[in-house]
Amino acid sequence: MALVDRAAVSKTVDQAWDEAILPSLSELVRIPAVSPSFDADWENTGHLDAAIEHVRAWIDGRGIDGAEIDVVRLPGRTPLLLVDVPGSADAPDESVLLYGHLDKQPPLGGWSEGLGPWTPVVRDGKLFGRGAADDGYAGYAAVTAIEAVRANGGSHARCVVLLETGEESGSPDLPAYLEHLRNRLGAVSLVVCLDSGAGDYQRMWLTNSLRGMVQLEVEVQVLDSGLHSGIASGIVPSSFRIMRQLLDRIEDSATGEILLPELTVSIPENRIAETRAAIEAVPGMVTDSVPWPEGMRPVTDDEVELALNNAWRPTLSVIGADGLPKPADAGNVLRPSTTLQLSFRLPPTADPEAALAAVQRRLSEEVPYGARVSFGHSEAGLGWNAPDPAPWLSGALDTAGEEIFGASWRTMGLGGSIPFMGLLHEAYPDAQFVVTGALGPDSNAHVPDESLDLAFAAKITSAIAYVLDAHATR
């Protein structure tokens, strides 16, 4: 079996980033391909289609021998780009699935002088612009890793690059596409996801867990219409006060601890050990990730506990409200109702449907004063806990750490969600997972001044090439 020239792999990748990827990725930044949740008329605006076509044309222009490039469309669903690259003759009859997405978060205001969401700017080794790091680079990196293996004497199994356009909306169309493409994807034994984060830019980081999530709109109603507070207060209970009481059933407001057992799990010992190792490698990784206002402090000074809070313990955030007028518009009225949008982050192994049912049950039973509780939109998403890396994968990552980064790889749990990972783990329970990415410190995903560290992205690309070759020759 052929041996890949690893030194040449990095040269091939670096050249591709400088000469081919950066110009095309910069043009991709210019396309305002916001996710469907932020563009209800996406089918007519055509920006998602434009992003798909831009990347499709670039991949087609690479001239990869045997590659099939398809835009897959299911009725009423966002488009998906699929690149099917046949494996080397000596590779096992298995598939590698390489995932990324082309939809973007909304632009937001407040970008620094000279920067903008749809204006690609290279400054201090970074490409600024919405969608550069999250996650426009992923398709380019995946294809280039395959090319680098092929160009330098290595082997790879059949590779399927899947780029969706609904991830920033929670990937609502992806389950249908996975079912539609199941036979075409084949026997997936390795999943590579390039839509994750990094604790620093000095080493490769693998995500070992992702939290699940539950969102729920809840309304407490006490009247059919508002009444003068001088007449009604003290007689009619405040809907806000009842809402506070109900939330106290779910969350200890003094500590933030979630009180429902359906939302909690025991943290695995290996994840605790890996968290300690990550913090030892990069002290301040957690605390420095937040731009603290003066005088503000975290919930604990123990950084390991902060990391575990973020990756493995459930939390509640109130992310929206209705029934509350702006202060300037507020009169002396006892309002008829209060509505909150609740967002729960769940431990990776918690059952999101059971968690949603438990929250709804606890909020609606024995409501004080007989107030009416009703629920609006809700959603529940799977978390994910990675399988232990196989020896061949650990070996490839060790080699990449030594030869590409000059530092050992580490793992970290992320407090966010990529529902696709949970879906894939259910579909391919025996597959190995490499969930990584270029979203390092100050990459500013979802907020102004999003940027991609170009040198780090190139190193990630080279490391994926190492992994592809190791997978094929294991």
C-alpha positions as CSV (number, residue, x, y, z in Angstrom):
1,M,0.0,0.0,0.0
2,A,1.3,3.4,-1.0
3,L,2.9,5.7,1.7
4,V,1.9,9.3,1.6
5,D,4.7,11.9,1.5
6,R,3.6,13.9,4.6
7,A,6.0,16.8,4.1
8,A,4.7,17.3,0.6
9,V,1.1,17.2,1.9
10,S,1.6,20.4,3.8
11,K,3.3,22.1,0.9
12,T,0.4,21.1,-1.4
13,V,-2.2,22.4,1.1
14,D,-0.4,25.7,1.8
15,Q,-0.1,26.4,-2.0
16,A,-3.8,25.6,-2.5
17,W,-4.8,27.9,0.3
18,D,-2.7,30.8,-1.1
19,E,-3.5,30.4,-4.7
20,A,-6.9,28.8,-5.0
21,I,-8.9,28.8,-1.8
22,L,-8.4,32.3,-0.5
23,P,-9.6,34.0,-3.7
24,S,-12.7,31.8,-4.0
25,L,-13.5,31.9,-0.3
26,S,-13.3,35.7,-0.3
27,E,-15.9,35.8,-3.0
28,L,-18.1,33.4,-1.0
29,V,-18.0,35.9,1.8
30,R,-19.6,38.5,-0.5
31,I,-22.7,36.3,-0.9
32,P,-25.3,37.2,1.8
33,A,-26.4,33.6,2.1
34,V,-28.1,33.9,5.5
35,S,-29.8,30.8,6.9
36,P,-33.6,30.3,6.2
37,S,-34.5,31.2,9.8
38,F,-33.3,34.7,8.9
39,D,-34.6,34.9,5.4
40,A,-38.1,33.5,5.0
41,D,-38.0,34.3,1.3
42,W,-34.8,32.4,0.7
43,E,-36.1,30.6,-2.3
44,N,-36.7,33.9,-4.2
45,T,-33.7,35.8,-2.9
46,G,-31.5,33.0,-4.2
47,H,-28.5,33.6,-2.0
48,L,-28.3,30.0,-0.8
49,D,-28.4,28.8,-4.3
50,A,-25.7,31.3,-5.2
51,A,-23.4,30.0,-2.5
52,I,-24.0,26.4,-3.6
53,E,-23.2,27.3,-7.2
54,H,-20.1,29.3,-6.3
55,V,-18.5,26.4,-4.4
56,R,-19.8,23.8,-6.9
57,A,-18.1,25.7,-9.7
58,W,-14.8,25.9,-7.7
59,I,-14.8,22.2,-7.0
60,D,-15.7,21.3,-10.6
61,G,-12.7,23.5,-11.7
62,R,-10.3,21.4,-9.6
63,G,-10.7,18.5,-12.0
64,I,-10.7,15.8,-9.4
65,D,-10.5,12.5,-11.3
66,G,-13.8,10.5,-11.0
67,A,-15.5,13.0,-8.7
68,E,-19.3,13.4,-9.1
69,I,-20.7,16.8,-8.0
70,D,-24.4,17.1,-7.5
71,V,-26.8,19.7,-6.1
72,V,-29.5,17.7,-4.3
73,R,-32.9,19.3,-3.8
74,L,-35.9,17.9,-2.0
75,P,-39.2,19.7,-2.4
76,G,-39.5,22.7,-0.1
77,R,-36.1,22.1,1.5
78,T,-32.9,24.0,1.3
79,P,-30.4,22.7,-1.3
80,L,-27.4,20.5,-0.5
81,L,-24.1,20.1,-2.3
82,L,-22.8,16.6,-2.5
83,V,-19.3,15.7,-3.8
84,D,-18.6,12.0,-4.3
85,V,-14.9,11.1,-4.8
86,P,-14.0,7.5,-5.4
87,G,-11.5,5.9,-3.2
88,S,-8.0,4.7,-4.0
89,A,-7.8,1.2,-5.6
90,D,-6.1,-0.2,-2.4
91,A,-8.5,1.4,0.0
92,P,-11.3,-0.5,1.9
93,D,-14.8,-0.5,0.5
94,E,-16.1,2.1,3.1
95,S,-17.1,5.8,3.0
96,V,-15.8,8.9,4.7
97,L,-18.4,11.6,5.2
98,L,-16.9,15.1,5.4
99,Y,-19.4,17.7,6.6
100,G,-19.7,21.5,6.4
101,H,-22.4,24.1,5.7
102,L,-22.7,27.2,3.5
103,D,-25.5,29.1,5.2
104,K,-24.6,32.0,7.4
105,Q,-25.7,33.9,10.5
106,P,-27.3,37.4,9.9
107,P,-24.8,40.2,9.3
108,L,-25.4,42.3,12.5
109,G,-24.1,45.8,13.0
110,G,-21.1,47.0,14.9
111,W,-18.3,45.7,12.6
112,S,-14.9,47.5,13.1
113,E,-13.8,50.2,10.8
114,G,-12.9,48.9,7.4
115,L,-14.7,45.6,8.0
116,G,-18.2,44.4,7.1
117,P,-20.2,41.1,6.9
118,W,-20.1,40.9,3.1
119,T,-16.7,42.6,2.5
120,P,-13.8,40.1,2.6
121,V,-10.7,41.7,4.1
122,V,-7.4,40.0,4.8
123,R,-5.7,41.6,7.8
124,D,-3.0,40.2,10.1
125,G,-3.3,36.7,8.6
126,K,-7.0,36.5,9.0
127,L,-9.9,36.6,6.5
128,F,-12.7,38.8,7.9
129,G,-16.3,38.5,6.8
130,R,-19.5,36.6,7.6
131,G,-19.2,32.9,6.9
132,A,-15.5,32.7,6.4
133,A,-14.9,30.6,9.5
134,D,-18.5,29.5,10.2
135,D,-18.4,27.5,8.0
136,G,-17.5,28.6,4.4
137,Y,-14.0,27.3,4.6
138,A,-15.0,23.7,5.3
139,G,-15.8,22.5,1.8
140,Y,-12.6,24.0,0.5
141,A,-10.6,22.3,3.3
142,A,-12.3,18.9,2.8
143,V,-11.7,18.9,-1.0
144,T,-8.1,20.1,-0.6
145,A,-7.3,17.4,1.9
146,I,-8.4,14.8,-0.5
147,E,-6.4,16.4,-3.3
148,A,-3.3,16.5,-1.1
149,V,-3.5,12.8,-0.3
150,R,-3.9,11.9,-4.0
151,A,-1.1,14.2,-5.1
152,N,1.5,12.9,-2.7
153,G,1.3,9.1,-2.9
154,G,-1.3,8.4,-0.3
155,S,-4.6,6.5,-0.2
156,H,-8.1,7.4,0.9
157,A,-11.4,5.6,1.0
158,R,-14.4,6.8,-0.9
159,C,-15.1,10.4,0.3
160,V,-18.4,12.1,0.3
161,V,-18.4,15.8,1.0
162,L,-21.8,17.1,2.2
163,L,-22.4,20.8,2.5
164,E,-25.8,21.8,3.7
165,T,-27.5,25.2,3.8
166,G,-29.6,25.1,6.9
167,E,-27.2,24.5,9.8
168,E,-27.6,27.9,11.3
169,S,-31.3,27.2,11.5
170,G,-30.8,24.0,13.4
171,S,-30.5,21.7,10.3
172,P,-34.2,21.0,10.0
173,D,-33.8,19.5,6.5
174,L,-30.9,17.3,7.2
175,P,-32.7,14.3,8.6
176,A,-34.7,14.1,5.3
177,Y,-31.6,14.3,3.3
178,L,-29.8,11.7,5.3
179,E,-32.7,9.3,4.7
180,H,-32.8,10.2,1.0
181,L,-29.1,9.7,0.6
182,R,-28.6,6.7,2.9
183,N,-27.9,4.2,0.2
184,R,-25.7,6.6,-1.6
185,L,-23.6,7.4,1.4
186,G,-22.8,3.7,1.9
187,A,-21.0,2.2,4.8
188,V,-19.7,5.3,6.6
189,S,-16.8,4.4,8.9
190,L,-15.3,7.9,9.4
191,V,-17.1,11.2,9.9
192,V,-15.2,14.4,9.6
193,C,-17.0,17.6,10.7
194,L,-15.2,20.9,10.1
195,D,-17.7,23.1,11.9
196,S,-16.4,23.1,15.4
197,G,-14.0,25.1,17.6
198,A,-10.5,25.2,19.0
199,G,-9.2,26.2,22.4
200,D,-6.1,27.9,20.9
201,Y,-4.3,28.2,17.6
202,Q,-1.2,26.2,18.7
203,R,-2.6,22.7,18.4
204,M,-5.4,20.6,16.9
205,W,-8.6,20.3,18.9
206,L,-11.2,17.6,18.7
207,T,-14.6,18.1,20.0
208,N,-15.5,15.2,22.3
209,S,-19.1,16.3,23.2
210,L,-21.8,18.7,22.2
211,R,-24.8,19.7,24.3
212,G,-28.3,19.0,23.2
213,M,-31.0,21.7,23.4
214,V,-34.6,22.4,24.1
215,Q,-36.4,25.6,23.3
216,L,-39.9,26.3,24.5
217,E,-42.2,29.3,24.4
218,V,-44.4,29.6,27.5
219,E,-47.1,32.1,28.4
220,V,-48.7,32.8,31.7
221,Q,-52.1,34.6,31.4
222,V,-54.1,36.1,34.3
223,L,-56.6,38.4,32.4
224,D,-58.1,38.8,29.0
225,S,-56.9,42.4,28.9
226,G,-54.9,44.7,31.0
227,L,-56.3,46.7,33.9
228,H,-55.2,49.9,35.7
229,S,-52.6,48.7,38.3
230,G,-54.1,50.9,40.9
231,I,-57.4,49.0,40.6
232,A,-56.2,45.5,40.0
233,S,-52.9,45.1,41.8
234,G,-53.2,43.2,45.1
235,I,-56.3,41.6,43.7
236,V,-55.1,40.0,40.5
237,P,-51.7,38.3,40.8
238,S,-49.0,39.5,38.5
239,S,-48.3,37.2,35.5
240,F,-44.6,37.9,35.9
241,R,-44.6,36.9,39.5
242,I,-46.3,33.6,38.6
243,M,-43.8,33.1,35.9
244,R,-41.0,33.6,38.4
245,Q,-42.5,31.0,40.7
246,L,-42.8,28.5,37.9
247,L,-39.2,29.0,36.8
248,D,-38.1,28.4,40.4
249,R,-39.4,24.9,40.0
250,I,-36.9,24.3,37.2
251,E,-33.9,26.4,38.1
252,D,-32.3,27.5,41.4
253,S,-32.0,31.2,40.7
254,A,-29.2,31.6,43.3
255,T,-26.9,29.0,41.6
256,G,-28.3,28.3,38.2
257,E,-28.6,24.6,39.0
258,I,-31.3,22.9,37.0
259,L,-33.6,20.9,39.3
260,L,-35.3,18.4,37.0
261,P,-33.6,15.0,36.9
262,E,-34.6,14.5,33.3
263,L,-32.2,17.3,32.3
264,T,-29.1,16.0,34.2
265,V,-26.6,13.2,33.8
266,S,-23.5,11.9,35.6
267,I,-20.4,13.3,33.9
268,P,-18.2,10.5,32.5
269,E,-14.8,10.2,34.3
270,N,-12.9,10.3,31.0
271,R,-14.5,13.7,30.1
272,I,-13.5,15.1,33.4
273,A,-9.9,14.0,32.9
274,E,-9.8,15.4,29.4
275,T,-11.2,18.7,30.6
276,R,-8.5,18.9,33.2
277,A,-5.9,18.1,30.5
278,A,-7.2,20.8,28.2
279,I,-7.2,23.5,31.0
280,E,-3.6,22.5,31.9
281,A,-2.6,22.9,28.3
282,V,-4.2,26.3,27.9
283,P,-4.9,28.0,31.2
284,G,-7.5,30.8,30.8
285,M,-9.0,29.0,27.8
286,V,-12.5,29.3,29.3
287,T,-12.4,32.5,31.3
288,D,-10.6,34.4,28.5
289,S,-13.2,33.3,26.0
290,V,-15.7,35.9,27.4
291,P,-15.2,39.7,27.1
292,W,-16.0,40.5,30.7
293,P,-17.3,44.0,31.6
294,E,-15.4,45.6,34.4
295,G,-16.3,44.1,37.8
296,M,-18.1,41.1,36.3
297,R,-16.9,37.7,37.3
298,P,-17.7,34.1,36.3
299,V,-19.9,31.8,38.4
300,T,-16.9,30.1,39.9
301,D,-13.1,30.7,39.9
302,D,-12.5,27.0,39.1
303,E,-11.9,26.8,35.4
304,V,-12.4,23.1,35.2
305,E,-15.8,23.5,36.7
306,L,-16.6,26.3,34.3
307,A,-15.7,24.0,31.4
308,L,-17.8,21.2,32.8
309,N,-20.7,23.6,33.4
310,N,-20.5,24.7,29.8
311,A,-20.1,21.2,28.3
312,W,-22.0,18.8,30.6
313,R,-24.3,20.6,32.9
314,P,-27.8,21.8,31.9
315,T,-28.5,25.5,31.8
316,L,-31.4,27.8,31.3
317,S,-31.3,31.1,29.3
318,V,-34.3,33.3,28.8
319,I,-33.7,34.4,25.2
320,G,-36.9,36.3,24.4
321,A,-40.0,37.9,26.0
322,D,-43.4,39.3,25.0
323,G,-46.1,41.1,26.9
324,L,-43.6,43.6,28.3
325,P,-43.7,47.0,26.7
326,K,-40.5,49.0,26.4
327,P,-39.8,51.2,29.5
328,A,-40.6,54.4,27.6
329,D,-44.0,52.9,26.6
330,A,-45.0,51.4,29.9
331,G,-48.1,52.6,31.7
332,N,-49.4,51.8,35.1
333,V,-51.1,48.6,33.9
334,L,-51.3,45.2,35.4
335,R,-50.5,43.3,32.2
336,P,-52.7,40.4,31.2
337,S,-49.9,38.0,30.4
338,T,-46.2,37.4,30.2
339,T,-44.5,35.2,27.5
340,L,-40.9,34.0,27.7
341,Q,-38.8,32.0,25.2
342,L,-36.8,29.5,27.2
343,S,-33.6,27.9,25.9
344,F,-32.2,24.9,27.7
345,R,-28.7,23.5,26.9
346,L,-28.7,19.8,27.9
347,P,-25.9,17.4,28.7
348,P,-24.7,15.5,25.6
349,T,-26.3,12.2,26.7
350,A,-29.6,13.6,28.0
351,D,-32.8,12.7,26.1
352,P,-34.1,16.0,24.7
353,E,-37.7,14.8,24.1
354,A,-37.9,13.6,27.7
355,A,-36.4,16.9,28.9
356,L,-39.0,18.9,26.9
357,A,-41.8,16.8,28.3
358,A,-40.5,17.2,31.9
359,V,-40.3,21.0,31.5
360,Q,-43.8,21.3,30.1
361,R,-45.2,19.1,32.8
362,R,-43.5,21.0,35.7
363,L,-44.5,24.4,34.3
364,S,-48.2,23.5,33.8
365,E,-49.1,21.5,37.0
366,E,-50.7,23.1,40.0
367,V,-50.2,26.6,38.6
368,P,-50.6,29.3,41.3
369,Y,-54.0,31.1,41.5
370,G,-55.3,29.0,38.6
371,A,-53.5,31.1,36.0
372,R,-53.5,29.7,32.5
373,V,-50.2,28.3,31.2
374,S,-49.9,27.7,27.4
375,F,-47.0,26.6,25.2
376,G,-46.1,27.9,21.8
377,H,-43.2,26.8,19.5
378,S,-40.9,24.2,20.9
379,E,-37.9,22.2,19.5
380,A,-35.6,19.6,20.9
381,G,-32.2,18.6,19.5
382,L,-29.9,15.7,20.2
383,G,-26.5,16.2,21.9
384,W,-23.5,14.0,21.2
385,N,-20.8,12.2,23.1
386,A,-17.9,11.0,20.9
387,P,-16.8,7.4,20.8
388,D,-13.2,6.9,22.0
389,P,-10.7,7.3,19.1
390,A,-9.4,4.0,17.6
391,P,-5.6,3.4,17.8
392,W,-5.2,4.3,14.1
393,L,-6.9,7.6,14.6
394,S,-5.0,8.5,17.8
395,G,-1.8,7.7,15.9
396,A,-2.6,9.9,13.0
397,L,-3.5,12.8,15.3
398,D,-0.3,12.2,17.3
399,T,1.7,12.5,14.0
400,A,-0.2,15.5,12.9
401,G,0.4,17.2,16.2
402,E,4.1,16.5,16.0
403,E,4.7,17.3,12.4
404,I,2.1,20.0,11.6
405,F,1.4,21.9,14.8
406,G,4.4,21.1,17.0
407,A,2.1,20.4,19.9
408,S,0.0,17.5,21.1
409,W,-3.7,17.5,20.2
410,R,-6.3,18.0,22.8
411,T,-10.1,17.5,23.2
412,M,-12.8,19.7,24.5
413,G,-16.5,19.7,25.0
414,L,-18.5,22.5,23.5
415,G,-21.5,24.1,25.0
416,G,-23.3,24.5,21.7
417,S,-25.1,22.0,19.5
418,I,-24.6,20.5,16.1
419,P,-27.7,18.2,15.8
420,F,-26.2,16.6,12.8
421,M,-23.6,14.8,14.9
422,G,-26.2,13.2,17.1
423,L,-28.1,12.1,14.0
424,L,-25.0,10.7,12.4
425,H,-24.0,8.8,15.5
426,E,-27.4,7.2,15.6
427,A,-27.2,6.3,11.9
428,Y,-23.5,5.1,12.1
429,P,-22.9,3.9,15.6
430,D,-19.6,2.2,14.7
431,A,-18.0,5.1,12.9
432,Q,-15.1,7.1,14.1
433,F,-15.6,10.9,14.5
434,V,-13.2,13.8,13.9
435,V,-15.1,16.9,14.9
436,T,-12.8,19.8,14.6
437,G,-12.6,23.2,13.1
438,A,-11.0,26.6,12.8
439,L,-13.3,28.5,15.2
440,G,-10.6,29.5,17.6
441,P,-10.3,32.4,20.1
442,D,-11.6,35.7,18.8
443,S,-13.0,34.2,15.6
444,N,-16.3,35.9,16.5
445,A,-18.7,33.4,15.0
446,H,-22.3,34.8,14.9
447,V,-21.2,38.3,15.9
448,P,-19.4,41.3,14.3
449,D,-15.8,40.9,13.0
450,E,-16.0,37.1,12.2
451,S,-12.7,36.0,11.0
452,L,-10.8,32.9,9.9
453,D,-7.1,32.4,10.9
454,L,-5.7,31.3,7.5
455,A,-2.6,29.6,8.7
456,F,-4.5,27.6,11.3
457,A,-7.1,26.6,8.7
458,A,-4.4,25.3,6.4
459,K,-2.9,23.2,9.3
460,I,-6.3,21.7,10.0
461,T,-6.6,20.9,6.3
462,S,-3.2,19.1,6.3
463,A,-4.2,17.2,9.5
464,I,-7.4,15.9,7.8
465,A,-5.2,14.7,4.9
466,Y,-3.2,12.7,7.4
467,V,-6.4,11.2,8.9
468,L,-7.8,10.2,5.5
469,D,-4.6,8.4,4.6
470,A,-4.4,6.7,8.0
471,H,-8.0,5.6,7.7
472,A,-7.4,4.0,4.4
473,T,-4.2,2.2,5.4
474,R,-5.2,1.1,8.9
